[in-house]
């Protein structure tokens, strides 16, 4: 994902579709990171109650 960003800056492809794809990919990555953090938080609080 980061590689695509570097590639984009190097070649600077002026394609709207390509930039949109990169943007959605980045948003998906952020959502995954946020969700995994939330799951870890839930698990830790669950262990606290156990």
Secondary structure, 3 states (H helix, E strand, C coil): CHHHHHHHHHHCCCCHHHHHHHHHHHHHHHHHHHHHHHHHHHHHHHHHHC
